[in-house]
Every structure is written in C-alpha cells, then in structure tokens.
Amino acid sequence: ASQISGASEQFHHDGRCPQSSINFITSHDGFTLNDLVSYNQKHNEPNGEDNRDGHNDNHSWNAGAEGPTDDPDINRTRARLKRVMLASLLLSQGTPMLTAGDEMGRTQHGNNNAYNQDNAISWLDWKGADEDLIGFTAHLIHLRKKHPQLHLPIWLLGAPTASGMLDVRWLNSQGQPMQAEQWNQDGDGVFAQVLGAHNSEEQDLLIVFNPDGENRPFVMPEGDWTMVLDTNQADGQPWRANSTEGEVDETMTQIMRLGLAINKNSKLRAPVVKCKTQGATSSDVPAAKPKGTSARTLRPHSVYMFVARRKG
C-alpha cells in the first residue's frame, strides 16, 4: 500500500511531492519484464564469463518452463503476470519508469547483464512486438492521463477532499476498512484502494488487487461502479459488445499505440456492478448470475479498476 501510494515514509519531507518516487519493475540492468516471467535463472553464457556475471537473485518466476515454450497455459500465465505488473506500475502514485521494450515484450533470452551485447540480444525487435501488450500498456496510460487521482501532486493522507470524500481508503476482501494488523496477516491477500474524487469533474476510483494464485471473492463498496480495467483481458478493456450490463459513460474511441490511433467503431458497453448495500461481490468479467445478486469472483494474479458513476 505504501509503495503504490508514493512511498511517503521515504519521500514525504523537505517539501517533496509524490513525483519524487520513481517507480519501476525493471531497468537497463537485469531481466526485462518478459524475462522476469520466463526464466528462473540467468543465462549469461554469451557474455563470455561462464555465466558468473550478473546477479543471481532476480525475483523471477518462469511459470513452469525455462524460457520459450509452446505450452498455452504457461504462456497465458506469463502474459497475465506482465499485465498485472504493468498495471501495478502505472496505477501507482509517483513517477513511472518503463524500460524501453517492456511494453512490447522485449526479451534478452534470460541474459541479465547484456551490457556487452551489441546484437539481437540487446536490440529492440520491432517486428516481433507483442501488439496485445502494446495495446494494454496504451490503455493503462490512457487511464492514468484521464484520472488525476492516479498522478496526484499531493500526498494521500486519508483526509477529506474538497468534495467531502476521503482522498484514499483501503478495503479488505470483505469490503471493510483494512485494519493495521490485517496487512501482515496470512489470508487471501486481496485488498482494494478507493481514491476519492477531489471535485465534481472527477469520479471515485476503485482499484482491486488479487495477488493470490487462486480465485478470490471481493465485496464491493456501496455505489454504482463501471469496470474500466481487467488484467485478464489481453488489451485490459472489459468491454462487451451487445451487453445489457450498462453503457460506458465515455466510450474510449482512440488509443495511442506507438504513435498510431486505432479507431474503435463498434458500439462498446462495459459491465456495471451496482452495489446499493454491503454484501454484493465483484468479479472480473460479466457472467450469468442468480437473479437479484451480483456475485462475482476475482481471477488469480489480477488487478481491476472501476470508476464510480457520477450522481445526477
């Protein structure tokens, strides 16, 4: 919670703002984002030092196979993990730093110390770019630019904003305020951040995290919420054509994608979760459910973002 809020314990002093916190997953040294979910071990043999160079602790997980694989389940898991990490980065307060190529699935084939590789190991492979991941990253950037609460120049203090809403609230999987002791307890790991609107032009935001490897329930806070991000979708957009769940307030018609504008001509709709009272449960995608309920389930290793509908 502290890190996605700008790490105030480290930077909130001497007049510094949240932008003083530089957030990143990978840098020029170490694994790329793609390799972070594809290799358990470094593979620096091409460097000519018998794989002795480079760091051995990469905090990586190959999801079941070392390096490239044809296993569709492993590849789906890897793709989802990349999207989750990108979402955690671009939905956090502070200044995001994205290593060149991570948005397109660049790999160094497990080499985490490629400083001396002026060849295909370190070059950007534009022809092999992951277009889905580029689109997903573009959607995250769109959301970050659209909603000022995702890049505030002031610190989150849990204090009322000009609209009367608290600037931030933290919820547990039951939709109740997170207690201090719960952060360190073993449990489902699910938590949510509610970012309050600062004025009448903004909307409350709800960001839900499921870091666990299992499906987990989450109780939505009261309100009418429209899902705008689902990391289980290749492009991050939970739109469903011909859905009866409710129309998007503002249809996104263009996405920046490496300087290209992609027009969305189809009529788009997004799922709306209506929670007038505590007890309704949210999910990742619209699904058939018993009449009178909105029971949903969070998928493993997932991040979701909802926007509250404006009143009136």
Secondary structure as GFF3:
##gff-version 3
##sequence-region A 1 312
A	DSSP	three_ten_helix	3	5	.	.	.	ID=ss1
A	DSSP	alpha_helix	8	11	.	.	.	ID=ss2
A	DSSP	three_ten_helix	18	20	.	.	.	ID=ss3
A	DSSP	beta_strand	22	23	.	.	.	ID=ss4
A	DSSP	alpha_helix	33	36	.	.	.	ID=ss5
A	DSSP	three_ten_helix	45	47	.	.	.	ID=ss6
A	DSSP	alpha_helix	72	90	.	.	.	ID=ss7
A	DSSP	beta_strand	95	96	.	.	.	ID=ss8
A	DSSP	three_ten_helix	102	104	.	.	.	ID=ss9
A	DSSP	three_ten_helix	114	116	.	.	.	ID=ss10
A	DSSP	alpha_helix	131	146	.	.	.	ID=ss11
A	DSSP	three_ten_helix	148	151	.	.	.	ID=ss12
A	DSSP	beta_strand	168	172	.	.	.	ID=ss13
A	DSSP	three_ten_helix	180	184	.	.	.	ID=ss14
A	DSSP	beta_strand	191	195	.	.	.	ID=ss15
A	DSSP	beta_strand	205	210	.	.	.	ID=ss16
A	DSSP	beta_strand	223	230	.	.	.	ID=ss17
A	DSSP	beta_strand	256	257	.	.	.	ID=ss18
A	DSSP	beta_strand	260	261	.	.	.	ID=ss19
A	DSSP	beta_strand	272	275	.	.	.	ID=ss20
A	DSSP	beta_strand	302	308	.	.	.	ID=ss21
###
